[in-house]
Amino acid sequence: MNYEGFKAQVLTLTGINLSAYKENQMKRRIDALIKKNLCNGYDEYLAKLRADKKSLEDFVAYLTINVTEFFRNPSQWEVLEKQIFPLLLEKKRTIKIWSAACSTGDEPYSIAMTLSKLLPLSQIQILATDIDKEVLAKAQEGFYMSRNLTNLPKSFQDKYMVPVEGGYKITDELKRCITFKQHNLLKDPYPTGMDLIVCRNVLIYFTEEAKKDIYTRFNKALVDQGILFVGSTEQIIMCQEFGFEPNKIFFYQKTKTV
Ligand SMILES: C[S@@+](CC[C@H](N)C(=O)[O-])C[C@H]1O[C@@H](n2cnc3c(N)ncnc32)[C@H](O)[C@@H]1O
């Protein structure tokens, strides 16, 4: 079987369409994983994935690259707190937020903590989604090791984290601000009426065509003047094509519906 055949089988097995991910990078990673699993080619590796649930889960986790941390790129979080949230709250008492591709939850919890400086927790509602069920289960559990907390301000740690054996746990009151849900950016319907979409460090893995489709769908998911917050290597070239204007670096404002 060649890589094309393997992609078709993976789509049936996992619902993940590898054709939308940058091919060189993905193929290289998969070939390395197959070697690491001591399998001789795509057929043998697929047989293993079909036979063993744990191998399949490991494969999905590997494919989806779950690296994340609290307050990743801290300076951007300062812009979110000092400029973007006040802008969004100028005309509204509360805002609808979607953290797309949220991995283990570090990002939506960081959003909730940041917004809690401006709003009571009872008024904060964040939808947090990812394609990978395993990371969502971790996010829901809310247990983190110290190494994820490097950028987490001490005041937030004291307020929203409880020390437990081997790490820290998110308090229930902060957890209540977030609804975790499985969602595939490449095929599932998008929510609507969002004031802020935070989607960072996942679009870099997608082809240009897939990215264009996602930007268009983000545009439709946002309210007028809503904001899209992207990762530090994900600036949107020709953002006007998708109905956005740059606001601050890594933040785009919807100026028209496309
Ligand atoms: C590198 S992490 C980024 C996590 C977080 N946004 C951050 O910036 O720290 C990428 C996440 O994208 C998710 N992902 C990959 N493909 C996806 C897809 N098609 N739909 C939704 N999430 C996807 C992965 O499961 C992974 O958790």
The ligand as a MOL file (V3000), in Angstrom:
LIG
                    3D

  0  0  0     0  0            999 V3000
M  V30 BEGIN CTAB
M  V30 COUNTS 27 29 0 0 0
M  V30 BEGIN ATOM
M  V30 1 C -0.2150 21.9030 19.1470 0
M  V30 2 S -1.8270 21.6780 19.8610 0 CHG=1
M  V30 3 C -2.3080 23.3480 20.1710 0
M  V30 4 C -3.0000 23.5030 21.5030 0
M  V30 5 C -3.3160 24.9280 21.9080 0
M  V30 6 N -4.2310 25.5530 20.9860 0
M  V30 7 C -2.0640 25.7570 22.0170 0
M  V30 8 O -1.8190 26.6230 21.1810 0
M  V30 9 O -1.2880 25.5310 22.9480 0 CHG=-1
M  V30 10 C -2.7570 21.2420 18.4200 0
M  V30 11 C -4.1180 20.6240 18.7430 0
M  V30 12 O -4.8890 20.5830 17.5440 0
M  V30 13 C -5.7030 19.4400 17.5760 0
M  V30 14 N -6.1360 19.1210 16.2080 0
M  V30 15 C -5.4300 18.5940 15.1940 0
M  V30 16 N -6.1880 18.4390 14.0970 0
M  V30 17 C -7.4260 18.9160 14.4340 0
M  V30 18 C -8.6530 19.0210 13.7190 0
M  V30 19 N -8.7600 18.6160 12.4620 0
M  V30 20 N -9.7260 19.5470 14.3760 0
M  V30 21 C -9.6230 19.9520 15.6680 0
M  V30 22 N -8.4860 19.8620 16.3920 0
M  V30 23 C -7.3940 19.3440 15.7750 0
M  V30 24 C -4.8090 18.3920 18.1960 0
M  V30 25 O -5.5340 17.2970 18.7170 0
M  V30 26 C -4.0430 19.1920 19.2370 0
M  V30 27 O -4.6290 19.0670 20.5110 0
M  V30 END ATOM
M  V30 BEGIN BOND
M  V30 1 1 1 2
M  V30 2 1 2 3
M  V30 3 1 2 10
M  V30 4 1 3 4
M  V30 5 1 4 5
M  V30 6 1 5 6
M  V30 7 1 5 7
M  V30 8 2 7 8
M  V30 9 1 7 9
M  V30 10 1 10 11
M  V30 11 1 11 12
M  V30 12 1 11 26
M  V30 13 1 12 13
M  V30 14 1 13 14
M  V30 15 1 13 24
M  V30 16 1 14 15
M  V30 17 1 14 23
M  V30 18 2 15 16
M  V30 19 1 16 17
M  V30 20 1 17 18
M  V30 21 2 17 23
M  V30 22 1 18 19
M  V30 23 2 18 20
M  V30 24 1 20 21
M  V30 25 2 21 22
M  V30 26 1 22 23
M  V30 27 1 24 25
M  V30 28 1 24 26
M  V30 29 1 26 27
M  V30 END BOND
M  V30 END CTAB
M  END
